[in-house]
Amino acid sequence: MYAIVDFKGTQLKVEKDQTVRVPYLHEYEVGVKFEIPRVLLLHTDKDTIIGQPTVKSAKVLAEVVGHLKDKKVIVFKKKKRKGYEKKQGHRQNYTEIIIKDIIK
């Protein structure tokens, strides 16, 4: 069984006991359980339910595992023959969640 959910502007395909990286959730502490109510598609062994726009009474239960930082991205700007060079680094924050259950 899997579900496609709309979470913080991104669509994710999730299954039970799967770990997913999502944009940083500053409002949740580590260990907090929450639900994702916007389920767009729900696929079981027997059938597939497509939402219009969402599947009614379906939700996904998740738990926050941790808040982490991604690998460093180097931003390098240069203008040829002008002597202009600028190098910056950036590490994006993200939250790792685990999908506890998919409720039909």
GROMACS elastic network, one bead per residue, 0.5 to 0.9 nm:
[ bonds ]
;  ai    aj funct       b0    kb
    1    14     6  0.89567   500
    1    15     6  0.64738   500
    1    16     6  0.76680   500
    1    42     6  0.76395   500
    1    43     6  0.55664   500
    1    45     6  0.64914   500
    1   102     6  0.81648   500
    2    13     6  0.69095   500
    2    14     6  0.56767   500
    2    16     6  0.73440   500
    2    41     6  0.84204   500
    2    42     6  0.62259   500
    2    43     6  0.53989   500
    2    44     6  0.67873   500
    2   102     6  0.77539   500
    3    12     6  0.81180   500
    3    13     6  0.57571   500
    3    14     6  0.54606   500
    3    15     6  0.65881   500
    3    39     6  0.67816   500
    3    40     6  0.74437   500
    3    41     6  0.55095   500
    3    43     6  0.60824   500
    3    44     6  0.87036   500
    3    60     6  0.81806   500
    3   102     6  0.75310   500
    4    11     6  0.65466   500
    4    12     6  0.54673   500
    4    14     6  0.62584   500
    4    15     6  0.89869   500
    4    38     6  0.88376   500
    4    39     6  0.60427   500
    4    40     6  0.55305   500
    4    41     6  0.50764   500
    4    42     6  0.66368   500
    4    43     6  0.86335   500
    5    10     6  0.81348   500
    5    11     6  0.55154   500
    5    12     6  0.54090   500
    5    13     6  0.65970   500
    5    14     6  0.75111   500
    5    36     6  0.74858   500
    5    37     6  0.81154   500
    5    38     6  0.57355   500
    5    40     6  0.54122   500
    5    41     6  0.71294   500
    5    42     6  0.88705   500
    5    54     6  0.88757   500
    5    59     6  0.87639   500
    5    60     6  0.81571   500
    6     9     6  0.62805   500
    6    10     6  0.56376   500
    6    12     6  0.65830   500
    6    36     6  0.81268   500
    6    37     6  0.85478   500
    6    38     6  0.55408   500
    6    39     6  0.64701   500
    6    40     6  0.67920   500
    7    10     6  0.53560   500
    7    11     6  0.62074   500
    7    12     6  0.72814   500
    7    22     6  0.82616   500
    7    36     6  0.70867   500
    7    37     6  0.88535   500
    7    38     6  0.72505   500
    8    11     6  0.83768   500
    8    22     6  0.82998   500
    8    23     6  0.75020   500
   10    22     6  0.86459   500
   11    40     6  0.86680   500
   12    20     6  0.86343   500
   14    17     6  0.88712   500
   14    18     6  0.67435   500
   14    19     6  0.85902   500
   14    20     6  0.77813   500
   14    60     6  0.88125   500
   14    99     6  0.72302   500
   14   102     6  0.88724   500
   15    18     6  0.56189   500
   15    19     6  0.88617   500
   15    99     6  0.68162   500
   15   100     6  0.88027   500
   15   101     6  0.81648   500
   15   102     6  0.76522   500
   16    19     6  0.88936   500
   16    98     6  0.82205   500
   16    99     6  0.53668   500
   16   100     6  0.58242   500
   16   101     6  0.55099   500
   16   102     6  0.66260   500
   17    98     6  0.61556   500
   17    99     6  0.51702   500
   17   100     6  0.56709   500
   17   101     6  0.75459   500
   18    97     6  0.83687   500
   18    98     6  0.56122   500
   18    99     6  0.54664   500
   18   100     6  0.80240   500
   19    65     6  0.85928   500
   19    96     6  0.67930   500
   19    97     6  0.56734   500
   19    99     6  0.64788   500
   20    95     6  0.83661   500
   20    96     6  0.57423   500
   20    97     6  0.53691   500
   20    98     6  0.61815   500
   20    99     6  0.76860   500
   21    24     6  0.88479   500
   21    94     6  0.66127   500
   21    95     6  0.58004   500
   21    97     6  0.64014   500
   21    98     6  0.88529   500
   22    25     6  0.79734   500
   22    94     6  0.59208   500
   22    95     6  0.54366   500
   22    96     6  0.63278   500
   22    97     6  0.74028   500
   23    92     6  0.88823   500
   23    93     6  0.72034   500
   23    95     6  0.60325   500
   23    96     6  0.86727   500
   24    67     6  0.72269   500
   24    68     6  0.85013   500
   24    92     6  0.85888   500
   24    93     6  0.56238   500
   24    96     6  0.85306   500
   25    28     6  0.59184   500
   25    29     6  0.84720   500
   25    67     6  0.80462   500
   25    94     6  0.74015   500
   25    95     6  0.61522   500
   26    29     6  0.75249   500
   26    67     6  0.86466   500
   26    95     6  0.86641   500
   28    31     6  0.84184   500
   28    32     6  0.63357   500
   28    33     6  0.86491   500
   28    34     6  0.87080   500
   28    64     6  0.73271   500
   29    32     6  0.57861   500
   29    64     6  0.70839   500
   29    65     6  0.89083   500
   29    66     6  0.80675   500
   29    67     6  0.84939   500
   30    33     6  0.88937   500
   30    63     6  0.80337   500
   30    64     6  0.52012   500
   30    65     6  0.56841   500
   30    66     6  0.54544   500
   30    67     6  0.74611   500
   31    63     6  0.61041   500
   31    64     6  0.52256   500
   31    65     6  0.60996   500
   31    66     6  0.79200   500
   32    62     6  0.85423   500
   32    63     6  0.56632   500
   32    64     6  0.56553   500
   32    65     6  0.84034   500
   33    61     6  0.71890   500
   33    62     6  0.57001   500
   33    64     6  0.65701   500
   33   100     6  0.88667   500
   34    60     6  0.85808   500
   34    61     6  0.59772   500
   34    62     6  0.55044   500
   34    63     6  0.62171   500
   34    64     6  0.82166   500
   35    59     6  0.66112   500
   35    60     6  0.55286   500
   35    62     6  0.58790   500
   35    63     6  0.84583   500
   36    39     6  0.74136   500
   36    59     6  0.57609   500
   36    60     6  0.50649   500
   36    61     6  0.63550   500
   36    62     6  0.74456   500
   37    54     6  0.87556   500
   37    57     6  0.84014   500
   37    58     6  0.69485   500
   37    60     6  0.65558   500
   37    61     6  0.87148   500
   38    53     6  0.88461   500
   38    54     6  0.60482   500
   38    55     6  0.75882   500
   38    56     6  0.89026   500
   38    58     6  0.80193   500
   38    59     6  0.68799   500
   38    60     6  0.84020   500
   39    42     6  0.71380   500
   39    51     6  0.73651   500
   39    53     6  0.86975   500
   39    54     6  0.54812   500
   39    55     6  0.56602   500
   39    56     6  0.81652   500
   39    58     6  0.63459   500
   39    59     6  0.61361   500
   39    60     6  0.74976   500
   40    49     6  0.86558   500
   40    50     6  0.64576   500
   40    51     6  0.51095   500
   40    52     6  0.77278   500
   40    53     6  0.64605   500
   40    55     6  0.59071   500
   41    48     6  0.73482   500
   41    49     6  0.58237   500
   41    51     6  0.57666   500
   41    54     6  0.73345   500
   41    55     6  0.66755   500
   42    47     6  0.84888   500
   42    48     6  0.58012   500
   42    49     6  0.51178   500
   42    50     6  0.65366   500
   42    51     6  0.81181   500
   42    55     6  0.75267   500
   42    58     6  0.80836   500
   42   102     6  0.88981   500
   42   104     6  0.77809   500
   43    46     6  0.80446   500
   43    47     6  0.61824   500
   43    49     6  0.63060   500
   43    50     6  0.84671   500
   44    47     6  0.54334   500
   44    48     6  0.61301   500
   44    49     6  0.84196   500
   45    48     6  0.82107   500
   49    55     6  0.72020   500
   50    53     6  0.80983   500
   50    54     6  0.75011   500
   50    55     6  0.65893   500
   51    56     6  0.73802   500
   52    55     6  0.67190   500
   52    56     6  0.87521   500
   54    58     6  0.84834   500
   55    58     6  0.57678   500
   55    59     6  0.84201   500
   55   104     6  0.88036   500
   56    59     6  0.85109   500
   56   104     6  0.88142   500
   57   103     6  0.80242   500
   57   104     6  0.66936   500
   58   102     6  0.75891   500
   58   103     6  0.54933   500
   59   101     6  0.85940   500
   59   102     6  0.61932   500
   59   103     6  0.53761   500
   59   104     6  0.69565   500
   60    99     6  0.72603   500
   60   100     6  0.77297   500
   60   101     6  0.59610   500
   60   103     6  0.60967   500
   60   104     6  0.87951   500
   61    98     6  0.87911   500
   61    99     6  0.61363   500
   61   100     6  0.54544   500
   61   101     6  0.51538   500
   61   102     6  0.63182   500
   61   103     6  0.77498   500
   62    97     6  0.64581   500
   62    98     6  0.56123   500
   62   100     6  0.51605   500
   62   101     6  0.71109   500
   63    96     6  0.87905   500
   63    97     6  0.55143   500
   63    98     6  0.54179   500
   63    99     6  0.66085   500
   63   100     6  0.68360   500
   64    67     6  0.81351   500
   64    95     6  0.72648   500
   64    96     6  0.62438   500
   64    98     6  0.65497   500
   65    95     6  0.76054   500
   65    96     6  0.54651   500
   65    97     6  0.51552   500
   65    98     6  0.65811   500
   66    94     6  0.87000   500
   66    95     6  0.58727   500
   66    96     6  0.53416   500
   66    97     6  0.71533   500
   67    93     6  0.72809   500
   67    94     6  0.60101   500
   67    96     6  0.62996   500
   68    92     6  0.86449   500
   68    93     6  0.59057   500
   68    94     6  0.55563   500
   68    95     6  0.60934   500
   68    96     6  0.74192   500
   69    72     6  0.85653   500
   69    91     6  0.60194   500
   69    92     6  0.56628   500
   69    94     6  0.59781   500
   69    95     6  0.84030   500
   70    73     6  0.86700   500
   70    91     6  0.55655   500
   70    92     6  0.53517   500
   70    93     6  0.62293   500
   70    94     6  0.69803   500
   71    90     6  0.84379   500
   71    91     6  0.60127   500
   71    92     6  0.76238   500
   72    89     6  0.63176   500
   72    90     6  0.55141   500
   72    92     6  0.77185   500
   73    88     6  0.84439   500
   73    89     6  0.56518   500
   73    90     6  0.52810   500
   73    91     6  0.63767   500
   73    92     6  0.84527   500
   74    87     6  0.71177   500
   74    88     6  0.59056   500
   74    90     6  0.65706   500
   75    86     6  0.80423   500
   75    87     6  0.57897   500
   75    88     6  0.50732   500
   75    89     6  0.59428   500
   75    90     6  0.77267   500
   76    85     6  0.73435   500
   76    86     6  0.57294   500
   76    88     6  0.64133   500
   76    89     6  0.85876   500
   77    84     6  0.78911   500
   77    85     6  0.56916   500
   77    86     6  0.51056   500
   77    87     6  0.64790   500
   77    88     6  0.86978   500
   78    82     6  0.85078   500
   78    83     6  0.79271   500
   78    84     6  0.55088   500
   78    86     6  0.64788   500
   78    87     6  0.87690   500
   79    82     6  0.57678   500
   79    83     6  0.68901   500
   79    84     6  0.54281   500
   79    85     6  0.68520   500
   80    83     6  0.69167   500
   80    84     6  0.74379   500
   80    85     6  0.89147   500
   81    84     6  0.80873   500
   82    85     6  0.88305   500
   99   102     6  0.78399   500
